[in-house]
Structures are given as C-alpha cells and as structure tokens.
Amino acid sequence: MTTLPPLVLAVVVLLVAPAVAAAAYPPAATGGSLLSLTRYARMFAFGNSLTDTGNGAIFPLTAGGTFMQPPYGETYFGYPNGRASDGRLVIDFLAQQLKVPLPTPYLAGTTAADFLNGTNFAVGGATALDSEFLANLGIQTAVPISFSNQTSWFNNVLRLLSTSGYEQRRIMARSVFFVGEMGFNDYTVALVTKPVDDVASLVPHVIGTIRSALTAMIGAGARTVVVTGMLPIGCEPSQLALFPGEPGDYDPASGCNARLNELAAQHNRALRRMLWELGLRYPGRSLHYAGMYSPVMALVTSPAANGFGDTPLAACCGGGDNPYNFDYAYFCGTPLSTACADPSKYVSWDGIHYTEAAYKFIADSVLKGLLSVQEPAGSQQASGDEKLATI
C-alpha cells in the first residue's frame, strides 16, 4: 500500500461536512417544485468524499489512499469500492429513491454512452476553492481538485452528450443535479494553521464559488438542483481529537465543539440566503436546500433513540489514546488500525466519514424533506437549518 505523508493523508481522507442555522428568510418562491420519484432519467453529482463513488480511486494522487484498503466497503459491498465508508453513501440512497441509475464516476468514463445515465464528478479531498486561491492565503491542499474543476468536467460531458441546443435542453430537463457538501475541506485544512475566527473569513468565498457553479449549471439548462448544507464540523471525531478547545468551547448537551459548529452554521446561513437569491433570479428553476446538520446532531445527542450505540463521537475504525478513537497514525485502513464489531452502532466510520447506517439515517431525513410538503423558509426556527428549504 502506498504510504502518504501525514498532511497528504489528512487531505486525501478529508470528508465533507455540513451545518446549520436559520435566519428569517422570505417564504420559498412558488416556482419551485418538490422532487418527483418518476421524473428523472439521470443524476449529475458534485462534491468531495461524502459523494465520491469512484473518482478518488482513479485519480493518481489519491488512488493509493487508505479508503481503498479493508475494512472499507465491508458492510454492503464486501470489499473497498472507492467510497470512504463501510458501505453506501447518501448519493446511493438518493439515486435508489429517485429511481435513477447510479451516476458513472467521471474518471471511469470516456464516451457519451458512459455518461448518458448520469455522471458523478465528486472527488475525495476536493475543495470548493481553487488550490491556487488557498495557497495565496497560506493554506496548503493536497488534492488539486476544486468545484471549478468539476464544473469544467461537467461541460466536457455536456459536449459529449449534446449535439444541439434542443438536445441539451432535453437532457437537462430530465436530469437532477446533486451538489454534495462543499467547503468542509477548505475549512479544516485552514484550521491546521489558522484560528477558527480567521477560517470563518473563507465562508463568503466558498459560498461565492458554489453560487458560480450553480449559475453555470442553470445556464446550461439545469432545472432541478439539490444543494447540501454543511455538517456539524465540531462533532467530527477528527476535529475533536486534532483541535482540542478550551472547556467553555464544548456544548454540554452533545460534547461537540460549539465554535466549530458555529462556523458550519455561518456557512449554512450564507448558503441558504444565496439559494433564496438564486431562486428569485431564476424563478423557473427548482432549487432545494438539503440540510444535514440536524440529522447528524440527532444521532449525536440521542444515539440510543435512533438505534445507535453510546459513543457517537468515537470512530468505529481507527485507534489512538483519546476518547474519539482518532489518530492519523492509526487511521482506518492502515496496519495499526482496528475496526469495531458492529459499524451500524456507530455514527462515524473513520473519524471523518460516516458509517452506512448514519448515511442512511441522513438520507432518509433529507429525502423526507425532498418528497413532502415544505414549510415556508421564514417559519423555520432559528436553532437549525435542517428542514429542507425548497426555493
């Protein structure tokens, strides 16, 4: 197995995260519509390792990563399969419920036929911001794939699939776009060298990049877009182990780092506002905000009530002399790591990524919002952003 330097390993296994917050936004635009279970022919997906189903296993810099070693994939597939989990991800459950084929990883295809049933552009370790932009701020990344790279790949696929403007519009009308969480890797890499208050200054840049990508998708004809929010960064075992806070930094109800969770909340407030603004600008499009913060917090604060075990802040697979079972020297898939007997009782798989059981719980929560009548965004409570806002 290829041995990666600690920082490279840290970024290669970087996940994704989403979070919360609600401000009083105007009601959702009436032009939006809920997702249909029979309407779509394909899915185009973007993101990082929370959404990557195979690109990271092909991309040369990450192909030797630990996620391609046992016990990854053991629960559902029985072998490592390119997903940074013991099994399936949110995108797997979403595709199943929407009755669309699982999209082909972009790096696994070459022809129009490979991509006709959908394409997944997500790459583990990807950032929202370009690596050059981050480098100018003194922030080092190890995976030089950003959201702009993925949108360029999307344009490549679109040229393969479309021979005319009419054909492009027809394809886009029957496609659902799934944007997995973007920004977690930007923030957590920055936290290596910068305090959280400085890292928060990246939020407007990250949201601006997501807005540019969504605008490009809409310009290409996208009519239905699902955009994922940020996970509670302060509940990640990796962040709790790597960046111990002061006693007053921790939420007594969850044990999570409240300052890091506020960073996620700030991201989500800005993301929701941006989506609302885009909804006004493009009233004929259906833009859906998929909040993931609340489902994760539900698992962390009430694990037993949701069928999980009593250590929701500890990784199933890993090691180390701390309550979070996380240390890069014992990272899951390396020789010194060990795995728990029953991943379905754990929220975190490897300290960064979730177990299949947690992903299913998150997916069920997101899908419930996507497929049911929504409350107006302005009626949501200020404690969380997780009731999906349909714009």
N, C-alpha and C positions, 0 to 999 in steps of 0.2 A: 504494500500500500504506500502511496506517495505520502511523505511526511511534509506538512505545510508549516511554515513559520507561525508563531502564535498570532500575530496580527492578521495574517492571511487567513488562518483557520478561523479566527474570530469573525471575519467578514464573510468568508465562504459559507459559514453556517448561520450568518445573520438571517434573521427571520423577517419579520414584519410585525407591526403592531398597530393597533387602532385604539381610540379612546373616546372621550365623551364631552358633553356639555351642551347646554341648551340656552339659547337666548330667546327672546321673544321675537320670532320671525313672523312676517305676514303669512297668511294661510297659503298652502300649496296652490300653485297655478292649476286651473281646471283643465288645461290642455294635456296634463299628464294622464297616464293610464296605468293600471296595475298589470303585472306580468301575466301573460296567458300561458297555460300549460300546453297549448297546441299550436301556438302561433309561429314558433321559430324553427328555422332549419339548421342553424349553426350558432356557434358562440366564438367570439373573439375575446381573448383574455390577456390581461396585462398585470404585472406585479413583480413580486420577489418570491422568496422560498415558501411563503404561505400559499402561493398559487402555482408555483413551478411543478410541472408533472414530467419533466424530462430534459429541459434545455440545459440545466446545470450539469447533468450527467454527460453532456456532449461538449459544452463549452470548454476549451482546453484548460483554462486556468482553474476551473472548479471540478473537472471530470474525475480527479483523484480524491475528492473530498470524502470525509467520513460518512456522509449520508449514503454513499454507495457501498458501505460495509454493513454486515449484520451487526445488530438486530434490526436495522431499518427495514420497514416493509413487512415485518414478520406477522402482524396481526391479520391483514387482509390478503396480501399478495404472496406471502411466504418467502420473500426474498427482496433485497434492495431494488427499487424500481425507479429511482430518480425523485421520489418525494421525501421531503425532510420530516418524516413521521414514521410511526409504526404501521400506518395504513393510509386511508383515504383523507383527502383534504376537503375544504368547503366546496371548491370547484367541482369535485367529483359528485357530491350530493346535489349541488345545484343543477348540473347537467342532467343528472338522473331525473330529478323532479320536473325539469322543463322539457324532458323528452328530446334532448338534442344529443348528438354524438359528442363524446369527449374530444375536445379540440386537439389536433396534432401539434406537438411541440415544434416551434418554428425551425429549430436547427435539425429536426429529424426529417424535414421535407424539402423537396426541390421543385416539384411540378405543381400545376394548378390542381391536378387530381388529388395531390396530397393534402391540399388546404381547402378543398371545396366544402368539407363538412365542419370547417372551423379551424382556428389556429390559436395556440397558446404562446404568447411572446414573453411570459414571465421567466425570470432567471433568478435563482437564489443568489442573494448578496447584492441585487440591483438596488440602486439609489434612485430617488426622484430627480435629484440634481445631477448635472454632469460632473464627472470627476475633476475636470479642469476648474470648474467654479469652486468646488470644495477645496481643491489644492491651493487655490489663491487665498483661501481663508485659513490655511494651515491644517486642513483636515485631510487625512490620508485614507483612501479607499483601496481595496484590493481587487474588486471586481468592476472593471470599467464599463459597466452597462447601466445606462440611465433610462428614464422614461422616454427621453427624446430618441434614444436608440431603438426602443421598442416601437415607437410610432413610425420610425423610418422603415422598420421591418414590416409593419402593417401596410405601409404604402407599397412595398415590394410585392406583397401578397395580393394587394388590390389590383396591381398592374397585371399580375398573372391571371387573376380571375375575371377581369372585366375587359371586354373588347369594345365597349361603347358606354356612353353616359347612361343610356337606358339600362344596360345590363348591370352597371354599378348600382344604380338606384334600386333595381330589383333585388340584388343580393343584400344590400344594406337594410332594406325594408323587412327582410325575413331573418335578420341577424340580431342577436342580443350581445351587447358588449358588457363584459365583466371586468371592472378595474379593481383588482385586489388592493389591499393596503399598500400605500406608498409613503415613505417618509421615515419609517422606523429605522432603517439602516442609516439614513442621513443623521438622525438624531443620536443614535447610540454610538456611531463611530466618532461623532463630535464630542460625546461625553468622555471619551478617553483622555482628551486634553483640555476640555473646556468645562466650566461650571454650568449648571443647568440653566441659569438665567441668561448666559451667553448663547447657549444652544437654542433657546427659545427665539432668538433673532432669526433663525433659519425658517421659522414657520411661514412667514409671508412669501418667501422664495419657493418653498415646497408647494404651497397652495397655488402660487402663480404658475409653476410648472405643470401641475395637474390641470389647471384651467386651460393652459395652452394645448395640452394633449387632448382634452375633451373637446375643445373648439375644433381641433383638426379632425377628430372623429366625426363630429357633427357636420363639418364642412364636407366630409367625404360621403355623407348621407346617412350616418348612424341615426336611428330613430328611438332606440331603447337602450339606455345605459344604466348599469348598476355600479355605483361607486362606493367602495368600502371605507369606513372610518378607521380611526386608529385604535388599537388595542391598549389596555391599561399598561403602559410601559413599566410602571412601578410595581407591578405584580409579577414581572418576569423573573424567574429564579436567577437567571444570568445577571440581570441588573442588580438584584438584591445582594448577590454574592460579590460582584465586582465593585460596586459603588456603595459601600455602607454609609448610611446617613447618620445624622445626629438623632438622639432619642425622640425629639419632637417632630422628626420628619415622617414618622410612621403612623398610618391610620390604625387606631386601636381595634377597629372592627374587622379589618382584613389582614393586617400585618404588612400591607403594601407601602411603598414609598410614596407618600402623598405629593411630594414635589415633582416627582417624575410623572405621576398620574395627571397633575395639573398641566404639564407640558402636552400630554396627549389630549387633554380637554381643550387646551388652547388651539391645537391643530383641528380638532373636530368642530369647534365653533366657527373657525375661519372656513373650513371646508363646507359646512352647511350653508353659510352665508353665500359663498361663491356659487354653490349649486343653485340656490334660490335666484341669484342674479342671472345665471345662465338660463334658468327656466323662464325668466321674464324676456330674455333676449331671443330665445328660440321656443316660442310657445307651442310649436308643432311637434316638439320632441318630448320624450318621456324619460326624465332623469330621476333615478331612485338613489337615495342615500341609505346604505346598508350599515347600520350601527352594530359594532361587535363588542363594544365596551361593556355594556350591561350583561350580555350572556356570560362573558368571562368573569365579571365581578360576582355574578350569581353563583358560579362554580366555586369561586374563591371564598366567598362569605358563607355559603350554605352548601358545602360539598355533599354531606350525607343526604340532604333533602333531594338532591339531584342524582343520587346513585353513585357518588364518588367517595373516595377514601378521606382520611382525616389529615392528609398532608398536601393540601392543594398548592402550596408554594414550593414544593420539592419536585425535582425532576425524577421521572421514572428511570431513565437511563443516564448514567454518569458516575459521579463519585466526588470525593473531596471531604475535607473536615469542616463542614458547615451544614446548617440545617436545610439548605436549599439543594444539596446533593449536586452542586455545580462547581467544577474547576476545569479549566481548559486542559490541564494535564491528564484529566480523567474523562475527557469529552466522549460522549457516546460514539461507539464505533472504533475507538482506539483500544489498544490491548489492555490498558488498566481499568477500563470502564466495566461496570456491571449493570444489568437491567433488572427491573422489578419483575415479579412473577405475573402480575396482572395489570397491564397498561390501562385497562378500562377503568381502573380506580384512580388514575392519575389525570390531572389537568395538563401538566407539562410533560412532554416526551423527553426532551434532551436539555431542558433549561431555557431554550429559545423557542422551539416549535412545540405545537400541541400534539396530544395523542389523537388517534382517530376518534375515540369516544368524545373528546372535547370538541373536535371539529364538527362532529355530527350534531352535538348539542348547539353549537354556534349556528350551523347551517339551518337547523330546524327553526331556531329563533328568527334568523334572517328571512327564511322562506315564509314563515308565518306572517311576517310583515309585508313581504312582497306580494303575497297572494290573498290578502284580506283587505277589508276596508280600513283606510288610514284616518287617523285624527289629523286635523289641520296642524301644521308645524307650530303655530303660535299657541296651541293648547298644551304642548308638552311641558313637563315640569323642568325646572332649572337644574335638577340633580343629575340629569343624564340625557344623552342624545340618542338613546338606543331604540326608541320607537321609530321605525323607518319613515323618513320623510319623503313622500312622493311629490316630486316637483313637476 
